[in-house]
Amino acid sequence: MKLVLMVAGEASADQYGAELVKEILLRDPDVEFLGIGGEKMAGAGVNILFTAGEMAVVGLTEVLPRIAKIFIASRNLQRIVKEKRPDLLILLDYPDFNIHLAKSAARRGVPVLYYISPQIWAWRKGRVRKIRKRVDRMAVILPFEEPFYREKGVRVEYVGHPILDIWPDSFHDHSTRSEADSAFPLLGIVPGSRAEEVRSLLPRMLSAAALLKKSYPDLRCVLPLAQTVDEKLVDRFIAEASVPVVLSRKGMYDTLKRCNAIIAASGTVTLEIALMGIPMVVVYRISRLSYEVGKRVIHVPYISLVNLVAGREVVPELIQDGANPENMASEIGLLLRDVNARDLMVRDLKVVSERLGERGASARTAEIALDMMR
């Protein structure tokens, strides 16, 4: 029985990790998995030692309330690496935690596969030196990541984006999206997969919806709840909202597929929305200290993955103080009333989705993982 240790520190990584586990077990049922993840990975057969919800943070100051839990998890996983010597360590994003754990694995000869690259191409690029020393192979999911790592001497393979393995074929039909009934608009609200994001963004998103309701009295809202977010936290804000909000655990696609437009927290979810071809506004807001520090060390022209993949601004980005209800309502209002603006964004989102590669990322990564365990 082979043993694989996995670490996925947030909701999207949990989903992609689960798909990878399924593909590995299809090829070799004689593999045992344990580590950090969420409900999806647990359902796929991973023995979850710490949940992704406990570990997920965004920003510098936001990590402080969870530092003790993160430290305990790190010590426990390092002990597992030392005592059990797993056949493979698979890391998914979550860079500071994972790069540190990779050091422990490298010392003990445990092979390391990094799947879902940390965004070191955006900030703290010096971490690539640690990755080169500690990680045996990288399986990256964005097309521009492969040349970045290859130029730095890291063994890397572009496998495509695992979103394509998860979502139904119908998300490719962008033509139906712009035909949604704008007289009775349905607004998607996606405040993120971390509690800190929800506390910061959801009240502002709901206030934006209230402003929009003045022009669209029949406006309704739908909110897909991330598995890493406590429903009680969201309920508290919804109870105070002046617009009707349906809270859904059906999943991103089933919840959002009929939306006219979406306000979304920056993150992987923006690519999922792009695949559905639904016009969106991307928002990003963290603590003042985290933002001021980040402003000095982050060197990319955009914060949303949609715009980064496109190489230009396809969707509007509202950052920090700009992520206020008035700006959100203004941008969404434009998409609801201006058919040309809406159709242009839908066409641009189709181009972005085409750049994400072909299905099979999970299967290709599974082959890499099994090759590393031979």
SESE-471200 format. One record per residue: residue in three letters; x, y, z of N, C-alpha, C in turn. Coordinates in steps of 0.02 Angstrom, whole numbers, plus 50000, padded with zeros to 5 digits. Atoms other than C-alpha are relative to their C-alpha. Layout:
<nodes>
alaXYZXYZXYZ/...
</nodes>
This chain:
<nodes>
met500424994050000500005000050000500445006250000/lys499634993750004500735016649944499645005350042/leu500284994749959500485031950054500155006849968/val499934993350027500175049449985499755005050051/leu500194994549956500155064950095499825006049956/met500244994550041499145079450022499835006150043/val500194993849965498885097650072499635004649952/ala500414995150037497475108450003499695004750051/gly500184995349947497175124250104499395004249987/glu500604996050012495605131250023499524996249955/ala500555003650032493985126749935500164997549930/ser499875002150069494545126449753500524994449998/ala499485005149998496105116349795499714993450026/asp500345006049975495005104049892499644996549942/gln500365003050057493945101249736500484996949950/tyr499525002650048495435099249621500394994050029/gly499675005649967496295088049747499584993749998/ala500465005750002494765076849753500004996749931/glu499995002850067494765074849564500654996349986/leu499365003350009496605070449567500024993350036/val500035006249962496335057349702499604994749961/lys500425004750038494945049349598500384997149941/glu499635002350059496065048449445500584995450019/ile499465004449977497515040849543499714993150019/leu500295006349978496375027649620499724995949942/leu500215003750060495665023249449500574995949971/arg499415003150029497425018749395500354995250049/asp499685004249948498035011349560499595000450064/pro500414999949940496765007049696500404998950064/asp499595001649942498195002149811500395006150024/val499694993849975498545019949868499575002850057/glu500344996949943498105027650036500175007450003/phe499914992749999497865046450056499845002750069/leu500174996349940497925057750208500285007049995/gly499744993250002498205076150241499495005350018/ile500434994349988497345093050240499555001049939/gly500464999050055495785095950135499315001550027/gly500694998649981493905097950138499544994249986/glu500505005250010492305088450107500104996149935/lys499915003450064492715084649925500554994850004/met499455004749993494385076549965499824994350047/ala500235005349954493615067150111499554995149963/gly500455004250039492265060649994500364995749949/ala499615003850049493595054849871500434994750033/gly499635005249965494435044450006500615002350039/val499434997449962495695055850092499835000250074/asn500074999449927495905054150280500205007150019/ile499884992949987495725072550329500225001050073/leu499724998849933496825077350477499835007050024/phe500204993149986496455096150470499595002449940/thr500444997950055495085104450368500265006349966/ala499804994150038495385117150232499695006350029/gly500334994349971494145128650317500385002950059/glu499614997749943495255129550471500635003649977/met499354997650023496765134050365499965006049953/ala500064995050053496085146050234500045007150027/val499934992949981496675164150253500195004049938/val499794995550054496965179150141500295006250032/gly499694994149971498145193650177500494998250055/leu499485001049950499525195950305499725000250071/thr500274999549932498605201750461499454995050012/glu500565004649992497155189850428500224993150024/val499765006549979498265174850466500074999450076/leu499845000049929498545179950648499514996050043/pro500465003849957496935172750724500074992449991/arg499965007250013497345155750647500714997350005/ile499295002050000499215155250674500134993850042/ala499905005849956499105142650817499784993649965/lys500265005950035498045130450716500474998149942/ile499555001350056499195132250565500664997050024/phe499375002649972500735129250672499924992850022/ile500125006949978499975113550749499954995449940/ala500065004150060499515106950577500684998849968/ser499335000650030501265110350511500434995050039/arg499605004649959502085101250657499764992849991/asn500275006750009500925086350636500194997049933/leu499835002650066501245084650450500754998849993/gln499285001250000503115086350474500164993450036/arg499895006349964503025072150600499804994049957/ile500215005450044502075061450475500534998749946/val499475000750050503405064850343500604996350030/lys499425003049967504755059850467499884992750019/glu500125006649973503925044450541499724995149948/lys500325004550047502895037350397500334999949932/arg499664999650065503985042650250499534998449942/pro500485001450055502545043950124500364999149934/asp499725001250066502855038349946499995006349957/leu500054993850038502355055549883499655005350042/leu500334994249970501915072849948499725004249943/ile500324995950051500655082149840499765006550032/leu500164993549974500485100749872499565003849951/leu500454996050043499075111749807499985007250027/asp499994992849983499375130649813500255000950072/tyr499864999049929499435136849997500765000750012/pro499275000050009501245142549971500435000050062/asp499544999649943502025147450137500004993550040/phe500065006349965501385131950225500324994349960/asn499795005750041501755120250081500755000249983/ile499284999650015503485126650035500414998150061/his499655002049938503995124550217499964992450010/leu500085007349993503295106750221500444996449948/ala499585003050052504215102950058500724999450023/lys499315000249974505855106850147500094993750043/ser499965006049957505495093150275500004993749958/ala500035005850044505055080950136500654999049962/ala499385000450039506605084950033500574997350043/arg499475002449955507725081850184499984992550009/arg500095007149986507015064350203499904995949937/gly500035003750062506995059550021499304998349977/val500705001050021505095060450002499885004249937/pro500114996150061504685065449822499415004950008/val500494994749993503665081549806499735002049932/leu500344997650059502385085649672499595006250019/tyr500394993949986501715103449672499505000949943/tyr500564999450048500025104149585499605006250021/ile500314993549986499145121149573500545004650028/ser499434995849981500615133149577499795005850044/pro500104993749965500715146849707500155005849952/gln499934994350047500635163949624500645003950013/ile499364996649988502475167649649500215004149940/trp499864995850058502505174849473499715007050011/ala500304993549986501485189149549500375003750055/trp499654996649945502435192549709500454995050036/arg499495004149966503915186249811500274994649953/lys499755004750050504685178449656500614996250025/gly499425003549974506215173749758499854993150028/arg500195006649975505235158849825500124994549949/val499875005150051505575150149661500654996350013/arg499375003449983507325146249725499874994350049/lys500185005349953506575136449869499634994449965/ile500375005150038505395127549751500484995749959/arg499515003750040506845122749638500384994950042/lys499625004449956507765114949786499574994550031/arg500415004549959506295106449871499474996149962/val500555003150038505035101749736500294996249941/asp499735004150054505385087549615499665001649933/arg500354998450062504035091649487499425004850014/met500574995449997502765105449455499504998149946/ala500535000850049501095102549370499585006350003/val500324993449997500435119849326499385000149956/ile500665000050031498685124549268499855006249959/leu500094994050041498905141549186500555000349948/pro499525000650055499765143149017500645004150010/phe499404995849993500965157149067500464997750056/glu499595002349944501605147649219500574995449978/glu499485004750022502585134449122500645003549980/pro499374996750017503845146249041500325003550059/phe499724996849940504045155549206500444995250039/tyr499625004949961504605139949298500574996949960/arg499485003150040505575132549154500625004549996/glu499444995350002506635148249142500395000250065/lys499675000149934507025146349328500324993350016/gly499685006449990507635128549307499594994950039/val500455004649965506125119949385499714995049950/arg500305005050043505515103549311499245001050001/val500704997850000503765108749256499644997249939/glu500435002350055502325102549149499335003650005/tyr500664996950003500775112049095499494994649986/val500495005550006499305100349122499315002449979/gly500664997350014497845112049084499635001350065/his500364998149939496535118249205499494994850021/pro500465005349978495585105549311499275002150003/ile500714997950005494005116149305499664996449943/leu500305003050060493725108549134499804992750011/asp500185006949985493655091149211499374999550043/ile500545000049950492325096149337499345002349971/trp500614996650022491085106649242499674996549940/pro500355003350055489745100249122500145003349933/asp499884997350067489875102448934499615006349986/ser500444994450015488465115048937500305006850018/phe499724993449984489575128449013500345003249940/his499694997150060490345130648841499505003849957/asp500514996750041488685136748771499895007250025/his500044993149977488955155348798499405003749969/ser500524996250036487555160148679499385001250042/thr500604999249960486185157548807500085005050056/arg499894995949941486985168448939499745007149990/ser500204993050011486625185248859499255000749988/glu500714999850012484815180348833499594999950064/ala500365000049937484385180249018499555006250005/asp500514994749998482865191049059500245005850044/ser499744994349962483545208049109499455003950035/ala500554996749966481805213849162499924997350071/phe500035003249934481895201749309500704997250016/pro499305002149997483765201249338500164995750062/leu499735004249946484625187849441500745001650007/leu499314998049986486235193849521500344994850042/gly499595004649961487555181649578500465003850048/ile499564996949950488485186149737500484994650025/val499505005049983490115176749768500535003350043/pro499554996249955491015183649922500644996550019/gly499375003449986492435170949926499914993750041/ser500015006449966492895154750012500335000350069/arg499694999249934493715161950168499565004550043/ala500434996249955492825168950320500175007449999/glu499794993050000493855184950315499745003649938/glu500274997050061493335188250135499265001450007/val500724999449993491515185350175499825005950045/arg500144994549953491535197350323500135006849967/ser499824993650031492365210850218499575001649940/leu500314998750065491475208850051499244999349999/leu500725001450006489735201850080499565006050019/pro500434994249985488995217150168500015005249945/arg499944995250055489635228250027499644997649938/met500355002850057488975216549894499245000650009/leu500724999549986487255216349976499765007249996/ser500174992950006487265235249988499975002149927/ala500034998650072487665236049802499364997349970/ala500635002850025486185224649768499415004450020/ala500534995549978485085236349870499965006249957/leu499994994250045485635250949762499714998149932/leu500255002350065485275240949604499244999050001/lys500725001449995483535236449667499585006349989/lys500374993850013483045254849653499835000749926/ser500124999850072483215253349464499674993649974/tyr500275006650020482715234949455499614997250060/pro500395002149941481305232049582499934992550008/asp500085007249997481205213649536500674996350006/leu499345003049992483055210549566499994994650053/arg499915005449952483435194049651500744998350003/cys499305001849992485095187649717500064992650019/val499855006949981485855170349732500724999650021/leu499335000449972487385165749833500204992750009/pro499765006949990488325149149814500474999950061/leu499615000249938489035144649985500594995249992/ala499415004250002490825138249984500014995350060/gln500005005049946491085122550088500445002150059/thr499544997849947492445131350187499715005850042/val500304994349965491255145050247499414997750043/asp500545001749954490095143450398499355003349976/glu500644997450024488285145450342499715005350048/lys500254995149952487875154850503500295006949989/leu499684993550014489115168450457499635003649943/val500344997150057488255171250290499285001850018/asp500694998749981486505170050364499935006650038/arg500034993849960486895184350483499965006149955/phe500014994350046487225196250338499385000049957/ile500595000450043485805189950230499375002350038/ala500584998149960484565192550372499915007650002/glu500034992749997484985211150369499925003149930/ala500024997450069484895212750178499295002449982/ser500654997350022483515222850095499804997249932/val500175003450062483515211649941499934992650014/pro500065007349989482965193449928500634996449976/val499395003750016484465181849931499874992650013/val500055007249992484405163149901500704997250012/leu499365003149983485825153849986499994992849975/ser500015006650032486325138149891500644996150013/arg499435004549995487455123249920500024995249940/lys500045004450058487085115749749500644999749960/gly499394999650040488785120549681499995006249957/met499944993750035489425135049580499605000149935/tyr500335000050066488755129949409499245000250007/asp500725000449994486995125049461499705006250032/thr500254994049966486825140449571500025006249955/leu499884993750037487485153549450499804999949927/lys500075000550073487055147149276499465004449970/arg500544995750027485485157949259500095007450017/cys499894993049980486255174049323500115004549940/asn499874994950051486265189849218500705002950009/ala499344997249985487835196249304500204997750070/ile499745002649936488945191949453500505005050029/ile499474996649963489935201349584500404994650035/ala499615005649975491375189849629500655002350033/ala499354999049969492835189949748500544997449954/ser499455002250041494495188449659500224993050022/gly499795006849985495065170349648499844995349943/thr500135005050051494865154249552499285000249974/val500714999750020492985156849548499905004449939/thr500094995750059493215170549418500114996249936/leu499915004250060493845157549295499394995649989/glu500605004150005492335146649333499435004149969/ile500524995550028491195161449295500155001449927/ala499804998950070492185164849135499784994149957/leu500205006050038491855146949080499254999849988/met500734999650010489995150049103499815005749953/gly500144994450044490135165849000499535005250030/ile500444995149967489245176649128500395006350016/pro499654993749985489745195049139500095000950076/met499854999449929490555199349305500385006350016/val499564994949971491375212349413500404996650055/val499565003249952492865206649516500195005050054/val499844995649944493165213849689500534996850044/tyr499455002349957494635212649807500095004950056/arg499924995649943494775219549982500304996050058/ile499685003249943495945214950126500135005450052/ser499864995049948496565223650284500455005449971/arg499604994450024497385240550262500744998450000/leu499295001649995499085234250321500204995049946/ser499855004950052499025219050207500025003249931/tyr500034996850066498555229950060500615004549989/glu499434995550008499925242850090500644996149989/val499415004250010501235229150105499984996849930/gly500075003450064500565219749954500125004649941/lys499934995150054500545235449848500745001049980/arg499294998850012502435236449865500374993849974/val499645006150020502845218349826499664996249943/ile500355003550055501525212649699500115003749935/his499814996850063502045215849521499654996849940/val500395002250058500645210749404499495005549984/pro500454994550019499495222149305499284999150022/tyr500695001349981497885213749363499984995450061/ile500085004549943497225204849516499564994049984/ser500455005650017495945193549430500344995349951/leu499715005050046496455177349345499725000849930/val500294999050067495265181349202500415004949960/asn499614994950036496225197049155500724997849990/leu499315002450007497915188649186500054995049942/val500005004850055497475174349068499895003649933/ala500144996350062496785186648939500585004449980/gly499464995350013498305197948955499775007149990/arg500294993350005497165213148959499385000250044/glu500594999549958495665219849053499374997849962/val500625002650027494155209449009499425001550047/val500514998649949493205211849172500245005650045/pro499794994649955493215227149285500234997350068/glu499745001849935494215225749446499915005850049/leu500104995049948493705235249602500424997950061/ile499505002049951495125235049728499985004650061/gln499964996649936495175239949912499455005350008/asp500524994949991494275256749937499535000549940/gly500424999950060493645255349758499474994650001/ala500495005449994492715239549809499445002150047/asn500544997449959491255249449877499334998849965/pro500665001550030489375247149849499835004249939/glu500174995550056489215262249734500344997849936/asn499635002250060490575256249615499754993249975/met500265006550020489925238449616499345000849963/ala500664999050031488155244249577500075003449932/ser499904996550063488785255749440500234995349945/glu499745004650050489765242149350499484994749981/ile500525005050014488385229149366499425003249962/gly500544996550035487085241949311500155000849926/leu499794999450070488075244849151499894993549963/leu500075006650033488085226249113499274998049992/leu500715001750005486215224849145499635004049946/arg500394995850046485665239349036500325000849931/asp499654999050063486985239848898500144993349966/val499935006450034486785225048782500684999349966/asn499365000350034488355229448684500574998550048/ala499485001249950489445230148840499974992850025/arg500095006849977488715213748898500254994949949/asp499805004850052488955204748732500755000049988/leu499284999650008490735211048716500364996150054/met499695003849946491185204048886499904992549992/val500145007150011490355187448846500484997249947/arg499535002350052491415186048687500714999550027/asp499335000049972492995190448781500094994250050/leu499965005649952492605177548916500074993449963/lys499925006250039492455164248782500724999149979/val499295000450018494225168348724500414997650060/val499655002049939494835166648904499914992550012/ser500135007149988493995149648922500384995649951/glu499635003950050494825143548762500744999650016/arg499294999949983496525148148832500174995450059/leu499885004349942496315136448980500184992949982/gly499795006650021496745121248876499424995249991/glu500505005250011495835104748859499884996150064/arg500155004449944495025092648979500584995150012/gly499515005249986496135079849065500555002150047/ala499484997749954497165090149188500094995150058/ser499965004549943496745078449331500324993449981/ala499715006350023497165062949230500745000749985/arg499294998950016498805070249167500425000750064/thr499644999249937499305075049344500044993450037/ala499995006649969498835057749407500564995749971/glu499465003850031500035050049281500685002350026/ile499384997449972501415061549344500104997350071/ala499955002449931501035056649524500194992750004/leu499845007250000501065038049487500704998749976/asp499315000750025502675039849388500505001550056/met499544998149946503475048149540500014994850056/met500025005249948502955033449651500274993349977/arg499755006450025503675019949539500714998850023/
</nodes>
